């Protein structure tokens, strides 16, 4: 992916912002670069997890493809009381001051927000500076930051029709969830591997809950499947150490990564026969686009029950089994994976003629942006 070489003065400046939308934003950036004429900036969170020195995926990826990136000093309202709750709250007003400085420095013609706590100060200050705001909601519900940002937005662009219930209808347009080209172009499989390949992911930040139950069932899983495990940074060292201690035959069937580069993840999807995952919006879009049968374990405390609604969207499409985290055990997880394997051919047959609603979403989104500039 290369940035268009036109002179900066010929380009329209756009700021993309968000807290947890690396692949959606990257797919949009891909389309912006493809068309040329855009000077692209990213304003996002400094760290992926409050109080942990773990970089966000966006901050790692965007500078590599020539996108100028800024880490905003911004706090968040935490769901649970922790040691970092008060320091995070104290940082909130600094986020607005920092946003003033960044936007006056960049002076964009338009702002595209993907939600998340880091986006809200940018949206508010952008509105005060009379910069048009477009908000993109990836989930089947609505994120807290996007609901707050809606009143400042000129347009609200939705991935799912069901999200219209949460926003002013006169501002809304449904376009789908932008997908990277290499994901959108993956063909459905016509037969399962021997042995099948299982891709386990909690998203770019990982899921310690999924990791816990996968490890409990690991011996049984590795005897039946090749397992590719995206652990997140928090558990990576522990799990990689465990992998190294396994017998050679099992170790060779177990691949462990802290995080997968979005530009390379298509290779994993091509190999995967079955997926075990959280129900984040981007993961759902990739599962549906690639038509990979999946076991989903939605986060039960996600704002607005959004992960459950995301999972139900994929279930209606015909690809997934949903497990309740509250009743999850290693045997429940293993049985669900085995059930998907046993019914794999029927699942693929049932979704063969269905098309992902996210194909072409990045083009529709950029068309809308061009119409506003």
C-alpha positions as CSV (number, residue, x, y, z in Angstrom):
1,X,0.0,0.0,0.0
2,X,1.6,3.3,-1.1
3,X,0.6,6.9,-0.3
4,X,-0.3,8.9,-3.4
5,X,2.6,11.2,-4.4
6,X,0.6,14.4,-5.2
7,X,1.8,17.5,-3.4
8,X,0.3,18.1,0.0
9,X,-1.3,21.4,-1.2
10,X,-3.4,19.4,-3.8
11,X,-4.8,17.0,-1.2
12,X,-7.8,17.2,1.1
13,X,-6.8,16.6,4.7
14,X,-8.8,14.0,6.6
15,X,-8.4,12.9,10.2
16,X,-9.5,9.4,11.2
17,X,-9.9,8.8,14.9
18,X,-11.0,6.0,17.2
19,X,-10.2,3.8,20.1
20,X,-10.5,0.2,18.8
21,X,-11.1,0.1,15.1
22,X,-7.8,-0.8,13.5
23,X,-9.0,-3.1,10.7
24,X,-12.1,-1.0,9.9
25,X,-10.0,2.2,9.7
26,X,-7.2,0.4,7.7
27,X,-9.8,-0.8,5.1
28,X,-11.0,2.8,4.8
29,X,-7.4,4.1,4.5
30,X,-6.8,1.5,1.8
31,X,-9.7,2.9,-0.3
32,X,-8.6,6.6,0.4
33,X,-5.1,5.8,-0.8
34,X,-6.4,3.9,-3.8
35,X,-8.3,7.0,-5.0
36,X,-5.6,9.5,-4.2
37,X,-6.0,13.1,-3.4
38,X,-6.1,12.6,0.4
39,X,-3.7,13.6,3.1
40,X,-4.5,11.1,5.9
41,X,-3.9,11.5,9.6
42,X,-4.8,9.2,12.5
43,X,-5.5,10.4,16.1
44,X,-5.9,7.5,18.5
45,X,-5.3,6.0,21.9
46,X,-1.8,5.9,23.4
47,X,-2.2,2.4,24.8
48,X,-4.5,-0.5,24.2
49,X,-5.2,-1.1,27.9
50,X,-5.4,1.5,30.6
51,X,-2.3,1.3,32.9
52,X,-0.5,-1.2,30.6
53,X,2.3,-0.2,28.2
54,X,0.7,-2.1,25.3
55,X,0.6,-0.3,22.0
56,X,-2.6,-0.1,20.0
57,X,-2.6,-2.0,16.7
58,X,-3.4,1.3,14.9
59,X,-0.2,3.0,16.3
60,X,1.9,0.1,15.1
61,X,0.4,-0.3,11.6
62,X,-0.4,3.2,10.3
63,X,3.1,4.8,10.5
64,X,4.4,1.8,8.4
65,X,2.1,2.8,5.5
66,X,2.8,6.5,5.6
67,X,-0.1,7.6,7.7
68,X,0.8,10.4,10.1
69,X,-0.3,9.2,13.5
70,X,-0.8,11.1,16.8
71,X,-1.4,9.5,20.2
72,X,-3.9,11.6,22.1
73,X,-3.8,12.0,25.9
74,X,-7.3,10.9,26.8
75,X,-8.9,9.2,29.7
76,X,-11.9,6.9,29.7
77,X,-14.8,6.0,32.0
78,X,-14.1,2.5,33.2
79,X,-16.8,-0.1,33.8
80,X,-15.0,-1.5,36.9
81,X,-13.2,0.3,39.7
82,X,-9.5,-0.2,39.4
83,X,-6.2,1.4,40.4
84,X,-6.3,3.3,37.1
85,X,-9.9,4.6,37.4
86,X,-9.0,8.0,39.0
87,X,-5.9,8.7,36.8
88,X,-8.0,7.9,33.7
89,X,-10.8,10.3,34.8
90,X,-8.3,13.0,35.5
91,X,-6.9,12.7,31.9
92,X,-10.3,13.3,30.3
93,X,-10.1,17.2,30.2
94,X,-6.5,17.0,28.9
95,X,-7.9,15.0,26.0
96,X,-10.0,18.0,24.8
97,X,-7.0,20.4,25.2
98,X,-4.8,18.0,23.3
99,X,-7.5,17.7,20.6
100,X,-7.5,21.5,20.1
101,X,-3.7,21.5,19.6
102,X,-3.8,18.6,17.2
103,X,-6.7,19.8,15.0
104,X,-5.3,23.4,14.8
105,X,-2.0,21.9,13.7
106,X,-3.5,19.6,11.1
107,X,-6.5,21.7,10.0
108,X,-8.4,18.9,8.3
109,X,-11.4,19.4,6.0
110,X,-13.3,16.4,7.5
111,X,-13.1,14.1,10.5
112,X,-14.1,10.4,10.4
113,X,-14.7,8.8,13.8
114,X,-14.8,5.1,14.4
115,X,-15.9,5.4,18.1
116,X,-14.0,4.5,21.3
117,X,-13.0,6.8,24.1
118,X,-10.1,8.4,22.2
119,X,-12.4,9.7,19.5
120,X,-14.8,11.8,21.6
121,X,-12.5,14.8,22.3
122,X,-11.6,14.9,18.6
123,X,-15.2,14.9,17.6
124,X,-16.3,17.7,20.0
125,X,-13.4,20.0,19.2
126,X,-13.8,19.3,15.5
127,X,-17.4,20.4,15.8
128,X,-16.4,23.6,17.6
129,X,-13.9,24.3,14.8
130,X,-16.7,23.7,12.2
131,X,-15.1,20.7,10.7
132,X,-17.7,18.2,9.3
133,X,-17.9,15.1,11.4
134,X,-18.8,11.6,10.1
135,X,-19.3,8.8,12.6
136,X,-19.0,5.2,11.6
137,X,-20.7,2.6,13.9
138,X,-19.4,-0.9,13.4
139,X,-21.6,-2.9,15.8
140,X,-25.1,-4.2,15.5
141,X,-26.0,-1.8,18.4
142,X,-24.2,1.5,19.3
143,X,-21.0,2.3,21.2
144,X,-21.1,4.7,24.1
145,X,-18.7,7.2,22.4
146,X,-20.7,7.1,19.1
147,X,-24.0,7.8,20.9
148,X,-22.4,10.8,22.5
149,X,-20.7,11.9,19.2
150,X,-24.0,11.6,17.2
151,X,-25.2,15.1,18.2
152,X,-22.0,16.6,16.7
153,X,-22.0,14.6,13.5
154,X,-23.1,15.7,10.1
155,X,-23.6,12.1,9.0
156,X,-23.8,8.7,10.9
157,X,-22.7,5.8,8.8
158,X,-23.8,2.4,10.0
159,X,-22.6,-1.2,9.4
160,X,-26.0,-2.7,10.4
161,X,-29.6,-1.7,9.9
162,X,-30.4,-2.5,13.6
163,X,-28.1,0.4,14.7
164,X,-30.7,2.9,13.3
165,X,-32.6,2.5,16.5
166,X,-29.9,4.3,18.5
167,X,-29.3,7.4,16.3
168,X,-31.3,10.2,14.6
169,X,-32.7,8.6,11.5
170,X,-32.2,11.7,9.3
171,X,-28.5,11.5,9.8
172,X,-28.1,7.7,9.2
173,X,-26.9,5.8,6.2
174,X,-26.2,2.0,6.2
175,X,-23.1,1.1,4.2
176,X,-21.7,-2.0,5.9
177,X,-18.4,-2.5,7.7
178,X,-15.2,-1.8,5.6
179,X,-13.2,-4.9,4.9
180,X,-9.6,-5.2,3.8
181,X,-9.4,-6.2,0.1
182,X,-7.4,-9.4,0.9
183,X,-10.2,-10.5,3.4
184,X,-13.0,-9.7,1.0
185,X,-11.4,-11.7,-1.7
186,X,-11.0,-14.9,0.3
187,X,-13.0,-17.8,-1.2
188,X,-15.2,-20.1,1.0
189,X,-13.7,-23.5,1.6
190,X,-15.4,-26.5,0.0
191,X,-13.9,-29.1,2.3
192,X,-12.6,-29.2,5.8
193,X,-8.9,-29.8,6.5
194,X,-7.5,-33.1,7.7
195,X,-6.8,-32.3,10.5
196,X,-9.0,-29.2,10.7
197,X,-7.3,-25.9,11.6
198,X,-8.8,-24.0,14.5
199,X,-8.2,-20.2,14.7
200,X,-8.6,-18.8,18.3
201,X,-8.8,-15.1,18.7
202,X,-10.0,-12.5,21.2
203,X,-9.3,-9.7,18.8
204,X,-6.1,-7.6,18.7
205,X,-6.2,-7.1,22.5
206,X,-6.8,-10.7,23.2
207,X,-9.3,-12.3,25.6
208,X,-8.0,-13.8,28.8
209,X,-11.3,-15.6,29.3
210,X,-11.0,-17.4,26.0
211,X,-7.4,-18.1,26.7
212,X,-8.2,-19.7,30.0
213,X,-10.7,-22.2,28.6
214,X,-8.7,-22.9,25.5
215,X,-5.7,-23.8,27.7
216,X,-7.9,-26.1,29.9
217,X,-9.0,-27.9,26.8
218,X,-5.7,-27.6,24.9
219,X,-4.6,-31.3,25.2
220,X,-7.9,-32.5,23.7
221,X,-7.9,-29.8,21.0
222,X,-4.3,-30.4,19.9
223,X,-5.0,-34.1,19.4
224,X,-7.8,-33.3,16.9
225,X,-6.9,-29.9,15.5
226,X,-4.1,-27.6,14.4
227,X,-4.5,-24.5,16.6
228,X,-3.5,-21.0,15.7
229,X,-3.9,-18.9,18.8
230,X,-3.9,-15.0,18.9
231,X,-3.5,-14.5,22.6
232,X,-3.1,-10.7,23.1
233,X,0.0,-9.3,24.8
234,X,-1.1,-9.9,28.4
235,X,-1.0,-13.7,28.2
236,X,1.4,-14.2,25.3
237,X,4.6,-14.9,27.4
238,X,2.8,-17.4,29.6
239,X,1.1,-19.3,26.7
240,X,4.2,-19.3,24.6
241,X,6.2,-20.8,27.5
242,X,3.5,-23.5,27.8
243,X,3.8,-24.2,24.1
244,X,7.5,-24.7,24.3
245,X,7.0,-27.3,27.1
246,X,4.6,-29.4,25.0
247,X,5.7,-32.7,23.4
248,X,7.1,-32.2,19.9
249,X,4.1,-33.6,18.1
250,X,1.7,-31.3,19.9
251,X,4.0,-28.3,19.8
252,X,4.1,-28.5,16.0
253,X,0.3,-28.3,15.9
254,X,0.1,-25.2,18.1
255,X,1.0,-21.7,16.8
256,X,1.0,-18.8,19.3
257,X,1.0,-15.1,18.4
258,X,0.5,-12.0,20.7
259,X,-1.2,-10.2,17.8
260,X,-1.6,-10.7,14.1
261,X,-0.8,-7.9,11.6
262,X,-4.1,-7.1,9.7
263,X,-2.1,-7.0,6.5
264,X,-1.1,-10.7,7.0
265,X,-4.2,-12.1,8.7
266,X,-5.8,-13.2,5.4
267,X,-3.3,-16.0,5.4
268,X,-4.7,-17.3,8.7
269,X,-8.3,-17.0,7.5
270,X,-7.3,-19.0,4.4
271,X,-6.0,-21.8,6.5
272,X,-8.8,-21.7,9.2
273,X,-11.6,-24.2,9.0
274,X,-13.2,-23.2,12.4
275,X,-12.9,-20.1,14.4
276,X,-13.3,-19.5,18.2
277,X,-13.6,-15.9,19.0
278,X,-15.2,-13.0,20.9
279,X,-17.9,-11.2,18.9
280,X,-16.3,-7.9,18.1
281,X,-17.7,-6.2,15.0
282,X,-14.6,-6.6,12.9
283,X,-14.3,-10.3,13.7
284,X,-17.9,-10.8,12.8
285,X,-17.4,-9.0,9.5
286,X,-14.4,-11.2,8.7
287,X,-16.2,-14.4,9.7
288,X,-19.1,-13.6,7.4
289,X,-17.0,-12.4,4.5
290,X,-14.8,-15.6,4.6
291,X,-17.7,-17.9,5.5
292,X,-15.8,-19.6,8.3
293,X,-18.0,-21.6,10.7
294,X,-17.4,-20.3,14.2
295,X,-17.9,-20.6,17.9
296,X,-18.5,-17.2,19.4
297,X,-18.2,-16.2,23.1
298,X,-19.6,-12.6,23.4
299,X,-18.3,-10.3,26.1
300,X,-21.3,-10.2,28.6
301,X,-20.5,-6.8,29.9
302,X,-20.0,-5.0,26.6
303,X,-21.8,-1.7,26.4
304,X,-25.4,-2.0,25.2
305,X,-24.9,-5.8,24.9
306,X,-23.3,-5.1,21.6
307,X,-21.3,-8.3,21.3
308,X,-24.3,-10.5,21.9
309,X,-26.1,-8.6,19.1
310,X,-23.1,-8.9,16.8
311,X,-23.1,-12.6,17.5
312,X,-26.8,-13.0,16.8
313,X,-26.3,-11.2,13.5
314,X,-23.7,-13.9,12.5
315,X,-25.9,-16.6,13.9
316,X,-28.8,-15.4,11.7
317,X,-26.5,-15.5,8.7
318,X,-26.0,-19.2,9.5
319,X,-22.4,-19.5,10.5
320,X,-22.0,-19.6,14.3
321,X,-22.7,-21.3,17.6
322,X,-23.0,-18.9,20.5
323,X,-21.7,-19.8,23.9
324,X,-22.6,-18.0,27.2
325,X,-19.5,-17.0,29.1
326,X,-21.3,-17.5,32.4
327,X,-21.8,-21.2,31.7
328,X,-18.6,-21.8,29.8
329,X,-16.3,-24.7,30.6
330,X,-13.5,-26.5,28.8
331,X,-15.9,-29.4,28.0
332,X,-18.6,-27.0,26.7
333,X,-16.0,-25.3,24.5
334,X,-14.6,-28.5,23.1
335,X,-18.0,-30.0,22.4
336,X,-19.1,-26.8,20.5
337,X,-16.0,-27.0,18.3
338,X,-16.6,-30.7,17.7
339,X,-20.2,-29.9,16.9
340,X,-19.1,-27.4,14.3
341,X,-16.7,-29.9,12.8
342,X,-19.4,-32.6,12.6
343,X,-21.8,-30.2,10.9
344,X,-19.3,-28.3,8.8
345,X,-20.4,-29.4,5.4
346,X,-24.0,-28.5,6.1
347,X,-23.1,-25.1,7.4
348,X,-21.1,-24.3,4.3
349,X,-23.8,-25.5,2.1
350,X,-26.4,-23.4,3.8
351,X,-24.4,-20.1,3.4
352,X,-23.1,-20.8,-0.1
353,X,-25.4,-18.4,-1.9
354,X,-25.4,-15.7,0.7
355,X,-23.3,-12.5,0.3
356,X,-21.7,-10.5,3.0
357,X,-23.3,-7.1,3.5
358,X,-19.8,-5.6,4.0
359,X,-18.5,-6.2,0.5
360,X,-17.9,-2.8,-1.0
361,X,-18.5,-0.9,2.3
362,X,-15.2,1.0,2.1
363,X,-16.2,2.4,-1.3
364,X,-19.6,3.5,-0.1
365,X,-18.0,5.2,2.9
366,X,-15.4,7.1,0.9
367,X,-18.0,8.1,-1.6
368,X,-19.9,9.7,1.2
369,X,-16.8,11.5,2.5
370,X,-16.0,12.8,-1.0
371,X,-19.5,14.2,-1.2
372,X,-19.1,16.2,2.0
373,X,-15.7,17.8,1.2
